[in-house]
Amino acid sequence: MPHAYIIVNSTISNPEQYTAYRQIASKAIEAYGAEVCIRGGEIEVLEGDWTPDRVVLLKFPSTQRAREFYNSPEYSLARQAREGAAVMRMVLVEGI
């Protein structure tokens, strides 16, 4: 069965408020069985003009589970906590 990945590029404007988001989001990530593969870290662009600010990669056991996480009450609270603190670009990708 294929895994699912949520790939995030975030631009943080309020680091203190973003810390509160991260704490709430981490609980939701754990509750929905995701593995954090990347959370921040140095970025080196190898090709193209994509210059992400902060990358997060979450691995889920299935696309269904990733959608359940994203639409969950737990992650809804995290999104509310993040409002005004960061701009997020997020995609769901099915993979192996």
PDB file of N, CA, C and O in Angstrom:
ATOM      1  N   MET A   1       0.840  -1.179   0.000  1.00  0.00           N
ATOM      2  CA  MET A   1       0.000   0.000   0.000  1.00  0.00           C
ATOM      3  C   MET A   1       0.888   1.245   0.000  1.00  0.00           C
ATOM      4  O   MET A   1       1.853   1.315   0.760  1.00  0.00           O
ATOM      5  N   PRO A   2       0.571   2.218  -0.839  1.00  0.00           N
ATOM      6  CA  PRO A   2       1.407   3.422  -0.891  1.00  0.00           C
ATOM      7  C   PRO A   2       1.238   4.284   0.356  1.00  0.00           C
ATOM      8  O   PRO A   2       0.174   4.313   0.973  1.00  0.00           O
ATOM      9  N   HIS A   3       2.288   4.967   0.702  1.00  0.00           N
ATOM     10  CA  HIS A   3       2.248   5.949   1.784  1.00  0.00           C
ATOM     11  C   HIS A   3       1.744   7.258   1.213  1.00  0.00           C
ATOM     12  O   HIS A   3       1.552   7.392   0.005  1.00  0.00           O
ATOM     13  N   ALA A   4       1.532   8.217   2.089  1.00  0.00           N
ATOM     14  CA  ALA A   4       1.175   9.566   1.680  1.00  0.00           C
ATOM     15  C   ALA A   4       2.089  10.537   2.404  1.00  0.00           C
ATOM     16  O   ALA A   4       2.490  10.307   3.545  1.00  0.00           O
ATOM     17  N   TYR A   5       2.407  11.608   1.732  1.00  0.00           N
ATOM     18  CA  TYR A   5       3.300  12.614   2.291  1.00  0.00           C
ATOM     19  C   TYR A   5       2.635  13.969   2.212  1.00  0.00           C
ATOM     20  O   TYR A   5       2.038  14.322   1.196  1.00  0.00           O
ATOM     21  N   ILE A   6       2.739  14.716   3.277  1.00  0.00           N
ATOM     22  CA  ILE A   6       2.354  16.126   3.250  1.00  0.00           C
ATOM     23  C   ILE A   6       3.654  16.906   3.248  1.00  0.00           C
ATOM     24  O   ILE A   6       4.488  16.771   4.143  1.00  0.00           O
ATOM     25  N   ILE A   7       3.802  17.729   2.214  1.00  0.00           N
ATOM     26  CA  ILE A   7       4.996  18.561   2.064  1.00  0.00           C
ATOM     27  C   ILE A   7       4.569  20.004   2.307  1.00  0.00           C
ATOM     28  O   ILE A   7       3.602  20.489   1.720  1.00  0.00           O
ATOM     29  N   VAL A   8       5.299  20.672   3.172  1.00  0.00           N
ATOM     30  CA  VAL A   8       4.946  22.024   3.584  1.00  0.00           C
ATOM     31  C   VAL A   8       6.128  22.951   3.364  1.00  0.00           C
ATOM     32  O   VAL A   8       7.270  22.604   3.665  1.00  0.00           O
ATOM     33  N   ASN A   9       5.843  24.134   2.837  1.00  0.00           N
ATOM     34  CA  ASN A   9       6.803  25.228   2.819  1.00  0.00           C
ATOM     35  C   ASN A   9       6.147  26.356   3.594  1.00  0.00           C
ATOM     36  O   ASN A   9       5.079  26.834   3.212  1.00  0.00           O
ATOM     37  N   SER A  10       6.776  26.782   4.676  1.00  0.00           N
ATOM     38  CA  SER A  10       6.187  27.847   5.479  1.00  0.00           C
ATOM     39  C   SER A  10       7.111  29.056   5.539  1.00  0.00           C
ATOM     40  O   SER A  10       8.335  28.940   5.609  1.00  0.00           O
ATOM     41  N   THR A  11       6.473  30.214   5.510  1.00  0.00           N
ATOM     42  CA  THR A  11       7.162  31.479   5.696  1.00  0.00           C
ATOM     43  C   THR A  11       6.654  32.045   7.012  1.00  0.00           C
ATOM     44  O   THR A  11       5.489  32.425   7.128  1.00  0.00           O
ATOM     45  N   ILE A  12       7.524  32.097   7.987  1.00  0.00           N
ATOM     46  CA  ILE A  12       7.132  32.466   9.353  1.00  0.00           C
ATOM     47  C   ILE A  12       7.367  33.962   9.567  1.00  0.00           C
ATOM     48  O   ILE A  12       8.461  34.476   9.334  1.00  0.00           O
ATOM     49  N   SER A  13       6.309  34.646  10.019  1.00  0.00           N
ATOM     50  CA  SER A  13       6.420  36.074  10.314  1.00  0.00           C
ATOM     51  C   SER A  13       6.392  36.361  11.814  1.00  0.00           C
ATOM     52  O   SER A  13       6.813  37.432  12.250  1.00  0.00           O
ATOM     53  N   ASN A  14       5.899  35.412  12.598  1.00  0.00           N
ATOM     54  CA  ASN A  14       5.840  35.581  14.048  1.00  0.00           C
ATOM     55  C   ASN A  14       6.334  34.286  14.706  1.00  0.00           C
ATOM     56  O   ASN A  14       5.537  33.393  14.989  1.00  0.00           O
ATOM     57  N   PRO A  15       7.639  34.184  14.947  1.00  0.00           N
ATOM     58  CA  PRO A  15       8.213  32.942  15.481  1.00  0.00           C
ATOM     59  C   PRO A  15       7.629  32.506  16.821  1.00  0.00           C
ATOM     60  O   PRO A  15       7.466  31.309  17.058  1.00  0.00           O
ATOM     61  N   GLU A  16       7.313  33.449  17.697  1.00  0.00           N
ATOM     62  CA  GLU A  16       6.763  33.094  19.005  1.00  0.00           C
ATOM     63  C   GLU A  16       5.391  32.433  18.851  1.00  0.00           C
ATOM     64  O   GLU A  16       5.127  31.395  19.458  1.00  0.00           O
ATOM     65  N   GLN A  17       4.532  33.029  18.048  1.00  0.00           N
ATOM     66  CA  GLN A  17       3.209  32.461  17.805  1.00  0.00           C
ATOM     67  C   GLN A  17       3.327  31.134  17.059  1.00  0.00           C
ATOM     68  O   GLN A  17       2.557  30.209  17.316  1.00  0.00           O
ATOM     69  N   TYR A  18       4.279  31.034  16.144  1.00  0.00           N
ATOM     70  CA  TYR A  18       4.481  29.807  15.385  1.00  0.00           C
ATOM     71  C   TYR A  18       4.884  28.650  16.303  1.00  0.00           C
ATOM     72  O   TYR A  18       4.539  27.499  16.036  1.00  0.00           O
ATOM     73  N   THR A  19       5.606  28.951  17.373  1.00  0.00           N
ATOM     74  CA  THR A  19       5.986  27.921  18.339  1.00  0.00           C
ATOM     75  C   THR A  19       4.744  27.295  18.967  1.00  0.00           C
ATOM     76  O   THR A  19       4.695  26.083  19.175  1.00  0.00           O
ATOM     77  N   ALA A  20       3.749  28.114  19.266  1.00  0.00           N
ATOM     78  CA  ALA A  20       2.487  27.586  19.818  1.00  0.00           C
ATOM     79  C   ALA A  20       1.811  26.681  18.790  1.00  0.00           C
ATOM     80  O   ALA A  20       1.301  25.617  19.140  1.00  0.00           O
ATOM     81  N   TYR A  21       1.806  27.098  17.524  1.00  0.00           N
ATOM     82  CA  TYR A  21       1.241  26.260  16.451  1.00  0.00           C
ATOM     83  C   TYR A  21       1.958  24.913  16.406  1.00  0.00           C
ATOM     84  O   TYR A  21       1.314  23.865  16.353  1.00  0.00           O
ATOM     85  N   ARG A  22       3.284  24.942  16.426  1.00  0.00           N
ATOM     86  CA  ARG A  22       4.072  23.713  16.331  1.00  0.00           C
ATOM     87  C   ARG A  22       3.757  22.737  17.458  1.00  0.00           C
ATOM     88  O   ARG A  22       3.690  21.528  17.239  1.00  0.00           O
ATOM     89  N   GLN A  23       3.567  23.261  18.652  1.00  0.00           N
ATOM     90  CA  GLN A  23       3.248  22.393  19.788  1.00  0.00           C
ATOM     91  C   GLN A  23       1.902  21.700  19.593  1.00  0.00           C
ATOM     92  O   GLN A  23       1.773  20.502  19.844  1.00  0.00           O
ATOM     93  N   ILE A  24       0.908  22.451  19.147  1.00  0.00           N
ATOM     94  CA  ILE A  24      -0.422  21.870  18.920  1.00  0.00           C
ATOM     95  C   ILE A  24      -0.386  20.920  17.732  1.00  0.00           C
ATOM     96  O   ILE A  24      -0.948  19.826  17.792  1.00  0.00           O
ATOM     97  N   ALA A  25       0.274  21.333  16.647  1.00  0.00           N
ATOM     98  CA  ALA A  25       0.358  20.501  15.442  1.00  0.00           C
ATOM     99  C   ALA A  25       1.092  19.194  15.727  1.00  0.00           C
ATOM    100  O   ALA A  25       0.720  18.149  15.192  1.00  0.00           O
ATOM    101  N   SER A  26       2.119  19.240  16.554  1.00  0.00           N
ATOM    102  CA  SER A  26       2.880  18.026  16.873  1.00  0.00           C
ATOM    103  C   SER A  26       1.996  16.966  17.518  1.00  0.00           C
ATOM    104  O   SER A  26       2.146  15.776  17.241  1.00  0.00           O
ATOM    105  N   LYS A  27       1.086  17.389  18.368  1.00  0.00           N
ATOM    106  CA  LYS A  27       0.157  16.441  18.994  1.00  0.00           C
ATOM    107  C   LYS A  27      -0.767  15.819  17.947  1.00  0.00           C
ATOM    108  O   LYS A  27      -1.044  14.620  17.992  1.00  0.00           O
ATOM    109  N   ALA A  28      -1.240  16.632  17.010  1.00  0.00           N
ATOM    110  CA  ALA A  28      -2.102  16.112  15.941  1.00  0.00           C
ATOM    111  C   ALA A  28      -1.328  15.172  15.032  1.00  0.00           C
ATOM    112  O   ALA A  28      -1.856  14.139  14.619  1.00  0.00           O
ATOM    113  N   ILE A  29      -0.093  15.511  14.716  1.00  0.00           N
ATOM    114  CA  ILE A  29       0.746  14.661  13.873  1.00  0.00           C
ATOM    115  C   ILE A  29       0.900  13.282  14.517  1.00  0.00           C
ATOM    116  O   ILE A  29       0.760  12.259  13.846  1.00  0.00           O
ATOM    117  N   GLU A  30       1.186  13.262  15.799  1.00  0.00           N
ATOM    118  CA  GLU A  30       1.351  12.001  16.526  1.00  0.00           C
ATOM    119  C   GLU A  30       0.041  11.214  16.573  1.00  0.00           C
ATOM    120  O   GLU A  30       0.033   9.998  16.382  1.00  0.00           O
ATOM    121  N   ALA A  31      -1.061  11.912  16.826  1.00  0.00           N
ATOM    122  CA  ALA A  31      -2.361  11.247  16.951  1.00  0.00           C
ATOM    123  C   ALA A  31      -2.797  10.554  15.658  1.00  0.00           C
ATOM    124  O   ALA A  31      -3.544   9.576  15.703  1.00  0.00           O
ATOM    125  N   TYR A  32      -2.337  11.053  14.511  1.00  0.00           N
ATOM    126  CA  TYR A  32      -2.753  10.481  13.224  1.00  0.00           C
ATOM    127  C   TYR A  32      -1.677   9.609  12.589  1.00  0.00           C
ATOM    128  O   TYR A  32      -1.743   9.299  11.400  1.00  0.00           O
ATOM    129  N   GLY A  33      -0.690   9.215  13.382  1.00  0.00           N
ATOM    130  CA  GLY A  33       0.279   8.212  12.947  1.00  0.00           C
ATOM    131  C   GLY A  33       1.287   8.675  11.925  1.00  0.00           C
ATOM    132  O   GLY A  33       1.817   7.865  11.164  1.00  0.00           O
ATOM    133  N   ALA A  34       1.561   9.968  11.895  1.00  0.00           N
ATOM    134  CA  ALA A  34       2.533  10.477  10.926  1.00  0.00           C
ATOM    135  C   ALA A  34       3.948  10.415  11.486  1.00  0.00           C
ATOM    136  O   ALA A  34       4.168  10.491  12.695  1.00  0.00           O
ATOM    137  N   GLU A  35       4.874  10.280  10.589  1.00  0.00           N
ATOM    138  CA  GLU A  35       6.300  10.331  10.920  1.00  0.00           C
ATOM    139  C   GLU A  35       6.842  11.653  10.387  1.00  0.00           C
ATOM    140  O   GLU A  35       6.649  11.984   9.218  1.00  0.00           O
ATOM    141  N   VAL A  36       7.515  12.399  11.242  1.00  0.00           N
ATOM    142  CA  VAL A  36       8.141  13.647  10.806  1.00  0.00           C
ATOM    143  C   VAL A  36       9.480  13.281  10.179  1.00  0.00           C
ATOM    144  O   VAL A  36      10.396  12.833  10.868  1.00  0.00           O
ATOM    145  N   CYS A  37       9.587  13.474   8.872  1.00  0.00           N
ATOM    146  CA  CYS A  37      10.830  13.155   8.152  1.00  0.00           C
ATOM    147  C   CYS A  37      11.750  14.374   8.065  1.00  0.00           C
ATOM    148  O   CYS A  37      12.972  14.246   8.140  1.00  0.00           O
ATOM    149  N   ILE A  38      11.161  15.534   7.909  1.00  0.00           N
ATOM    150  CA  ILE A  38      11.914  16.796   7.830  1.00  0.00           C
ATOM    151  C   ILE A  38      11.139  17.833   8.619  1.00  0.00           C
ATOM    152  O   ILE A  38       9.920  17.943   8.488  1.00  0.00           O
ATOM    153  N   ARG A  39      11.843  18.583   9.432  1.00  0.00           N
ATOM    154  CA  ARG A  39      11.227  19.726  10.118  1.00  0.00           C
ATOM    155  C   ARG A  39      12.288  20.803  10.199  1.00  0.00           C
ATOM    156  O   ARG A  39      13.130  20.812  11.097  1.00  0.00           O
ATOM    157  N   GLY A  40      12.226  21.718   9.229  1.00  0.00           N
ATOM    158  CA  GLY A  40      13.225  22.779   9.184  1.00  0.00           C
ATOM    159  C   GLY A  40      14.524  22.238   8.613  1.00  0.00           C
ATOM    160  O   GLY A  40      14.516  21.276   7.844  1.00  0.00           O
ATOM    161  N   GLY A  41      15.613  22.836   8.976  1.00  0.00           N
ATOM    162  CA  GLY A  41      16.921  22.405   8.480  1.00  0.00           C
ATOM    163  C   GLY A  41      17.393  23.261   7.327  1.00  0.00           C
ATOM    164  O   GLY A  41      16.625  24.007   6.720  1.00  0.00           O
ATOM    165  N   GLU A  42      18.654  23.138   7.046  1.00  0.00           N
ATOM    166  CA  GLU A  42      19.265  23.923   5.976  1.00  0.00           C
ATOM    167  C   GLU A  42      18.766  23.447   4.615  1.00  0.00           C
ATOM    168  O   GLU A  42      18.569  22.253   4.393  1.00  0.00           O
ATOM    169  N   ILE A  43      18.566  24.403   3.711  1.00  0.00           N
ATOM    170  CA  ILE A  43      18.052  24.112   2.366  1.00  0.00           C
ATOM    171  C   ILE A  43      19.090  24.533   1.334  1.00  0.00           C
ATOM    172  O   ILE A  43      19.649  25.628   1.402  1.00  0.00           O
ATOM    173  N   GLU A  44      19.332  23.655   0.389  1.00  0.00           N
ATOM    174  CA  GLU A  44      20.226  23.959  -0.731  1.00  0.00           C
ATOM    175  C   GLU A  44      19.458  23.690  -2.018  1.00  0.00           C
ATOM    176  O   GLU A  44      19.076  22.552  -2.289  1.00  0.00           O
ATOM    177  N   VAL A  45      19.233  24.728  -2.807  1.00  0.00           N
ATOM    178  CA  VAL A  45      18.529  24.578  -4.077  1.00  0.00           C
ATOM    179  C   VAL A  45      19.503  24.003  -5.095  1.00  0.00           C
ATOM    180  O   VAL A  45      20.571  24.568  -5.333  1.00  0.00           O
ATOM    181  N   LEU A  46      19.133  22.882  -5.691  1.00  0.00           N
ATOM    182  CA  LEU A  46      19.990  22.217  -6.666  1.00  0.00           C
ATOM    183  C   LEU A  46      19.608  22.563  -8.098  1.00  0.00           C
ATOM    184  O   LEU A  46      20.477  22.657  -8.965  1.00  0.00           O
ATOM    185  N   GLU A  47      18.317  22.755  -8.355  1.00  0.00           N
ATOM    186  CA  GLU A  47      17.841  23.126  -9.686  1.00  0.00           C
ATOM    187  C   GLU A  47      16.605  23.987  -9.552  1.00  0.00           C
ATOM    188  O   GLU A  47      15.870  23.895  -8.569  1.00  0.00           O
ATOM    189  N   GLY A  48      16.384  24.818 -10.541  1.00  0.00           N
ATOM    190  CA  GLY A  48      15.161  25.614 -10.582  1.00  0.00           C
ATOM    191  C   GLY A  48      15.215  26.839  -9.699  1.00  0.00           C
ATOM    192  O   GLY A  48      16.247  27.182  -9.124  1.00  0.00           O
ATOM    193  N   ASP A  49      14.064  27.489  -9.612  1.00  0.00           N
ATOM    194  CA  ASP A  49      14.004  28.746  -8.875  1.00  0.00           C
ATOM    195  C   ASP A  49      13.164  28.653  -7.599  1.00  0.00           C
ATOM    196  O   ASP A  49      12.754  29.678  -7.056  1.00  0.00           O
ATOM    197  N   TRP A  50      12.906  27.444  -7.122  1.00  0.00           N
ATOM    198  CA  TRP A  50      12.153  27.271  -5.890  1.00  0.00           C
ATOM    199  C   TRP A  50      13.070  27.557  -4.717  1.00  0.00           C
ATOM    200  O   TRP A  50      14.101  26.904  -4.562  1.00  0.00           O
ATOM    201  N   THR A  51      12.711  28.512  -3.902  1.00  0.00           N
ATOM    202  CA  THR A  51      13.521  28.841  -2.731  1.00  0.00           C
ATOM    203  C   THR A  51      12.626  28.830  -1.489  1.00  0.00           C
ATOM    204  O   THR A  51      12.213  29.882  -1.003  1.00  0.00           O
ATOM    205  N   PRO A  52      12.336  27.646  -0.991  1.00  0.00           N
ATOM    206  CA  PRO A  52      11.470  27.549   0.183  1.00  0.00           C
ATOM    207  C   PRO A  52      12.140  28.152   1.413  1.00  0.00           C
ATOM    208  O   PRO A  52      13.365  28.182   1.521  1.00  0.00           O
ATOM    209  N   ASP A  53      11.313  28.629   2.331  1.00  0.00           N
ATOM    210  CA  ASP A  53      11.832  29.209   3.569  1.00  0.00           C
ATOM    211  C   ASP A  53      12.068  28.136   4.631  1.00  0.00           C
ATOM    212  O   ASP A  53      13.151  28.048   5.209  1.00  0.00           O
ATOM    213  N   ARG A  54      11.053  27.334   4.876  1.00  0.00           N
ATOM    214  CA  ARG A  54      11.136  26.266   5.885  1.00  0.00           C
ATOM    215  C   ARG A  54      10.329  25.089   5.370  1.00  0.00           C
ATOM    216  O   ARG A  54       9.152  25.239   5.042  1.00  0.00           O
ATOM    217  N   VAL A  55      10.944  23.929   5.297  1.00  0.00           N
ATOM    218  CA  VAL A  55      10.289  22.751   4.738  1.00  0.00           C
ATOM    219  C   VAL A  55       9.996  21.745   5.848  1.00  0.00           C
ATOM    220  O   VAL A  55      10.819  21.490   6.728  1.00  0.00           O
ATOM    221  N   VAL A  56       8.785  21.183   5.770  1.00  0.00           N
ATOM    222  CA  VAL A  56       8.380  20.092   6.659  1.00  0.00           C
ATOM    223  C   VAL A  56       7.874  18.971   5.764  1.00  0.00           C
ATOM    224  O   VAL A  56       7.136  19.221   4.811  1.00  0.00           O
ATOM    225  N   LEU A  57       8.266  17.743   6.065  1.00  0.00           N
ATOM    226  CA  LEU A  57       7.800  16.568   5.338  1.00  0.00           C
ATOM    227  C   LEU A  57       7.249  15.568   6.342  1.00  0.00           C
ATOM    228  O   LEU A  57       7.964  15.089   7.222  1.00  0.00           O
ATOM    229  N   LEU A  58       5.953  15.260   6.192  1.00  0.00           N
ATOM    230  CA  LEU A  58       5.285  14.305   7.060  1.00  0.00           C
ATOM    231  C   LEU A  58       4.934  13.067   6.251  1.00  0.00           C
ATOM    232  O   LEU A  58       4.429  13.176   5.134  1.00  0.00           O
ATOM    233  N   LYS A  59       5.197  11.904   6.803  1.00  0.00           N
ATOM    234  CA  LYS A  59       4.878  10.630   6.147  1.00  0.00           C
ATOM    235  C   LYS A  59       3.721   9.974   6.891  1.00  0.00           C
ATOM    236  O   LYS A  59       3.783   9.763   8.103  1.00  0.00           O
ATOM    237  N   PHE A  60       2.660   9.654   6.143  1.00  0.00           N
ATOM    238  CA  PHE A  60       1.472   9.016   6.708  1.00  0.00           C
ATOM    239  C   PHE A  60       1.336   7.610   6.148  1.00  0.00           C
ATOM    240  O   PHE A  60       1.828   7.332   5.054  1.00  0.00           O
ATOM    241  N   PRO A  61       0.674   6.717   6.882  1.00  0.00           N
ATOM    242  CA  PRO A  61       0.505   5.349   6.394  1.00  0.00           C
ATOM    243  C   PRO A  61      -0.412   5.252   5.169  1.00  0.00           C
ATOM    244  O   PRO A  61      -0.366   4.257   4.445  1.00  0.00           O
ATOM    245  N   SER A  62      -1.244   6.275   4.930  1.00  0.00           N
ATOM    246  CA  SER A  62      -2.137   6.254   3.769  1.00  0.00           C
ATOM    247  C   SER A  62      -2.609   7.672   3.458  1.00  0.00           C
ATOM    248  O   SER A  62      -2.518   8.574   4.290  1.00  0.00           O
ATOM    249  N   THR A  63      -3.112   7.842   2.240  1.00  0.00           N
ATOM    250  CA  THR A  63      -3.682   9.127   1.843  1.00  0.00           C
ATOM    251  C   THR A  63      -4.889   9.450   2.717  1.00  0.00           C
ATOM    252  O   THR A  63      -5.090  10.594   3.126  1.00  0.00           O
ATOM    253  N   GLN A  64      -5.683   8.429   2.993  1.00  0.00           N
ATOM    254  CA  GLN A  64      -6.866   8.631   3.839  1.00  0.00           C
ATOM    255  C   GLN A  64      -6.473   9.172   5.206  1.00  0.00           C
ATOM    256  O   GLN A  64      -7.103  10.095   5.722  1.00  0.00           O
ATOM    257  N   ARG A  65      -5.434   8.595   5.784  1.00  0.00           N
ATOM    258  CA  ARG A  65      -4.992   9.032   7.123  1.00  0.00           C
ATOM    259  C   ARG A  65      -4.462  10.466   7.079  1.00  0.00           C
ATOM    260  O   ARG A  65      -4.683  11.236   8.014  1.00  0.00           O
ATOM    261  N   ALA A  66      -3.770  10.823   6.008  1.00  0.00           N
ATOM    262  CA  ALA A  66      -3.264  12.193   5.861  1.00  0.00           C
ATOM    263  C   ALA A  66      -4.420  13.182   5.770  1.00  0.00           C
ATOM    264  O   ALA A  66      -4.375  14.253   6.376  1.00  0.00           O
ATOM    265  N   ARG A  67      -5.450  12.823   5.017  1.00  0.00           N
ATOM    266  CA  ARG A  67      -6.627  13.700   4.907  1.00  0.00           C
ATOM    267  C   ARG A  67      -7.351  13.805   6.253  1.00  0.00           C
ATOM    268  O   ARG A  67      -7.813  14.881   6.634  1.00  0.00           O
ATOM    269  N   GLU A  68      -7.444  12.685   6.964  1.00  0.00           N
ATOM    270  CA  GLU A  68      -8.073  12.714   8.282  1.00  0.00           C
ATOM    271  C   GLU A  68      -7.313  13.659   9.212  1.00  0.00           C
ATOM    272  O   GLU A  68      -7.918  14.430   9.957  1.00  0.00           O
ATOM    273  N   PHE A  69      -5.990  13.592   9.161  1.00  0.00           N
ATOM    274  CA  PHE A  69      -5.169  14.506   9.956  1.00  0.00           C
ATOM    275  C   PHE A  69      -5.477  15.945   9.592  1.00  0.00           C
ATOM    276  O   PHE A  69      -5.780  16.759  10.465  1.00  0.00           O
ATOM    277  N   TYR A  70      -5.401  16.265   8.306  1.00  0.00           N
ATOM    278  CA  TYR A  70      -5.567  17.656   7.864  1.00  0.00           C
ATOM    279  C   TYR A  70      -6.939  18.208   8.239  1.00  0.00           C
ATOM    280  O   TYR A  70      -7.058  19.379   8.602  1.00  0.00           O
ATOM    281  N   ASN A  71      -7.966  17.382   8.154  1.00  0.00           N
ATOM    282  CA  ASN A  71      -9.338  17.816   8.429  1.00  0.00           C
ATOM    283  C   ASN A  71      -9.767  17.593   9.881  1.00  0.00           C
ATOM    284  O   ASN A  71     -10.927  17.822  10.222  1.00  0.00           O
ATOM    285  N   SER A  72      -8.856  17.156  10.726  1.00  0.00           N
ATOM    286  CA  SER A  72      -9.189  16.800  12.101  1.00  0.00           C
ATOM    287  C   SER A  72      -9.435  18.036  12.973  1.00  0.00           C
ATOM    288  O   SER A  72      -8.936  19.124  12.685  1.00  0.00           O
ATOM    289  N   PRO A  73     -10.210  17.848  14.041  1.00  0.00           N
ATOM    290  CA  PRO A  73     -10.384  18.935  15.013  1.00  0.00           C
ATOM    291  C   PRO A  73      -9.052  19.343  15.647  1.00  0.00           C
ATOM    292  O   PRO A  73      -8.833  20.518  15.943  1.00  0.00           O
ATOM    293  N   GLU A  74      -8.163  18.364  15.854  1.00  0.00           N
ATOM    294  CA  GLU A  74      -6.860  18.665  16.461  1.00  0.00           C
ATOM    295  C   GLU A  74      -6.036  19.599  15.577  1.00  0.00           C
ATOM    296  O   GLU A  74      -5.458  20.571  16.063  1.00  0.00           O
ATOM    297  N   TYR A  75      -5.983  19.301  14.274  1.00  0.00           N
ATOM    298  CA  TYR A  75      -5.183  20.154  13.400  1.00  0.00           C
ATOM    299  C   TYR A  75      -5.892  21.471  13.112  1.00  0.00           C
ATOM    300  O   TYR A  75      -5.240  22.475  12.828  1.00  0.00           O
ATOM    301  N   SER A  76      -7.203  21.477  13.181  1.00  0.00           N
ATOM    302  CA  SER A  76      -7.954  22.725  13.042  1.00  0.00           C
ATOM    303  C   SER A  76      -7.543  23.719  14.125  1.00  0.00           C
ATOM    304  O   SER A  76      -7.402  24.913  13.860  1.00  0.00           O
ATOM    305  N   LEU A  77      -7.353  23.220  15.341  1.00  0.00           N
ATOM    306  CA  LEU A  77      -6.871  24.077  16.431  1.00  0.00           C
ATOM    307  C   LEU A  77      -5.480  24.621  16.132  1.00  0.00           C
ATOM    308  O   LEU A  77      -5.184  25.780  16.423  1.00  0.00           O
ATOM    309  N   ALA A  78      -4.633  23.784  15.553  1.00  0.00           N
ATOM    310  CA  ALA A  78      -3.281  24.224  15.194  1.00  0.00           C
ATOM    311  C   ALA A  78      -3.345  25.318  14.132  1.00  0.00           C
ATOM    312  O   ALA A  78      -2.635  26.320  14.225  1.00  0.00           O
ATOM    313  N   ARG A  79      -4.195  25.128  13.123  1.00  0.00           N
ATOM    314  CA  ARG A  79      -4.326  26.151  12.067  1.00  0.00           C
ATOM    315  C   ARG A  79      -4.799  27.479  12.658  1.00  0.00           C
ATOM    316  O   ARG A  79      -4.324  28.543  12.263  1.00  0.00           O
ATOM    317  N   GLN A  80      -5.728  27.412  13.596  1.00  0.00           N
ATOM    318  CA  GLN A  80      -6.196  28.638  14.249  1.00  0.00           C
ATOM    319  C   GLN A  80      -5.064  29.316  15.018  1.00  0.00           C
ATOM    320  O   GLN A  80      -4.935  30.540  14.988  1.00  0.00           O
ATOM    321  N   ALA A  81      -4.248  28.524  15.703  1.00  0.00           N
ATOM    322  CA  ALA A  81      -3.122  29.071  16.461  1.00  0.00           C
ATOM    323  C   ALA A  81      -2.079  29.703  15.545  1.00  0.00           C
ATOM    324  O   ALA A  81      -1.371  30.624  15.951  1.00  0.00           O
ATOM    325  N   ARG A  82      -1.985  29.214  14.322  1.00  0.00           N
ATOM    326  CA  ARG A  82      -0.987  29.694  13.360  1.00  0.00           C
ATOM    327  C   ARG A  82      -1.440  30.958  12.637  1.00  0.00           C
ATOM    328  O   ARG A  82      -0.611  31.682  12.085  1.00  0.00           O
ATOM    329  N   GLU A  83      -2.733  31.232  12.632  1.00  0.00           N
ATOM    330  CA  GLU A  83      -3.279  32.334  11.846  1.00  0.00           C
ATOM    331  C   GLU A  83      -2.554  33.647  12.147  1.00  0.00           C
ATOM    332  O   GLU A  83      -2.485  34.086  13.295  1.00  0.00           O
ATOM    333  N   GLY A  84      -2.019  34.262  11.095  1.00  0.00           N
ATOM    334  CA  GLY A  84      -1.282  35.507  11.226  1.00  0.00           C
ATOM    335  C   GLY A  84       0.186  35.339  11.566  1.00  0.00           C
ATOM    336  O   GLY A  84       0.929  36.321  11.583  1.00  0.00           O
ATOM    337  N   ALA A  85       0.623  34.113  11.838  1.00  0.00           N
ATOM    338  CA  ALA A  85       2.022  33.872  12.217  1.00  0.00           C
ATOM    339  C   ALA A  85       2.859  33.324  11.077  1.00  0.00           C
ATOM    340  O   ALA A  85       4.086  33.410  11.103  1.00  0.00           O
ATOM    341  N   ALA A  86       2.190  32.755  10.068  1.00  0.00           N
ATOM    342  CA  ALA A  86       2.939  32.138   8.964  1.00  0.00           C
ATOM    343  C   ALA A  86       2.035  31.964   7.755  1.00  0.00           C
ATOM    344  O   ALA A  86       0.815  31.846   7.873  1.00  0.00           O
ATOM    345  N   VAL A  87       2.666  31.951   6.601  1.00  0.00           N
ATOM    346  CA  VAL A  87       1.989  31.598   5.348  1.00  0.00           C
ATOM    347  C   VAL A  87       2.438  30.191   5.000  1.00  0.00           C
ATOM    348  O   VAL A  87       3.634  29.909   4.932  1.00  0.00           O
ATOM    349  N   MET A  88       1.473  29.311   4.781  1.00  0.00           N
ATOM    350  CA  MET A  88       1.782  27.911   4.497  1.00  0.00           C
ATOM    351  C   MET A  88       1.422  27.570   3.060  1.00  0.00           C
ATOM    352  O   MET A  88       0.406  28.020   2.530  1.00  0.00           O
ATOM    353  N   ARG A  89       2.271  26.770   2.450  1.00  0.00           N
ATOM    354  CA  ARG A  89       1.989  26.136   1.165  1.00  0.00           C
ATOM    355  C   ARG A  89       2.116  24.650   1.441  1.00  0.00           C
ATOM    356  O   ARG A  89       3.170  24.186   1.877  1.00  0.00           O
ATOM    357  N   MET A  90       1.053  23.898   1.193  1.00  0.00           N
ATOM    358  CA  MET A  90       1.014  22.516   1.634  1.00  0.00           C
ATOM    359  C   MET A  90       0.404  21.648   0.534  1.00  0.00           C
ATOM    360  O   MET A  90      -0.625  21.998  -0.043  1.00  0.00           O
ATOM    361  N   VAL A  91       1.042  20.523   0.252  1.00  0.00           N
ATOM    362  CA  VAL A  91       0.508  19.580  -0.724  1.00  0.00           C
ATOM    363  C   VAL A  91       0.508  18.177  -0.134  1.00  0.00           C
ATOM    364  O   VAL A  91       1.323  17.833   0.722  1.00  0.00           O
ATOM    365  N   LEU A  92      -0.437  17.380  -0.622  1.00  0.00           N
ATOM    366  CA  LEU A  92      -0.528  15.965  -0.267  1.00  0.00           C
ATOM    367  C   LEU A  92      -0.098  15.156  -1.490  1.00  0.00           C
ATOM    368  O   LEU A  92      -0.644  15.325  -2.581  1.00  0.00           O
ATOM    369  N   VAL A  93       0.883  14.280  -1.298  1.00  0.00           N
ATOM    370  CA  VAL A  93       1.443  13.507  -2.409  1.00  0.00           C
ATOM    371  C   VAL A  93       1.414  12.032  -2.041  1.00  0.00           C
ATOM    372  O   VAL A  93       1.867  11.648  -0.963  1.00  0.00           O
ATOM    373  N   GLU A  94       0.883  11.204  -2.934  1.00  0.00           N
ATOM    374  CA  GLU A  94       0.925   9.759  -2.726  1.00  0.00           C
ATOM    375  C   GLU A  94       2.280   9.252  -3.200  1.00  0.00           C
ATOM    376  O   GLU A  94       2.779   9.683  -4.240  1.00  0.00           O
ATOM    377  N   GLY A  95       2.866   8.350  -2.451  1.00  0.00           N
ATOM    378  CA  GLY A  95       4.191   7.842  -2.806  1.00  0.00           C
ATOM    379  C   GLY A  95       4.378   6.413  -2.341  1.00  0.00           C
ATOM    380  O   GLY A  95       3.428   5.739  -1.944  1.00  0.00           O
ATOM    381  N   ILE A  96       5.618   5.965  -2.397  1.00  0.00           N
ATOM    382  CA  ILE A  96       5.923   4.592  -1.986  1.00  0.00           C
ATOM    383  C   ILE A  96       6.759   4.597  -0.722  1.00  0.00           C
ATOM    384  O   ILE A  96       7.120   3.534  -0.217  1.00  0.00           O
TER     385      ILE A  96
END
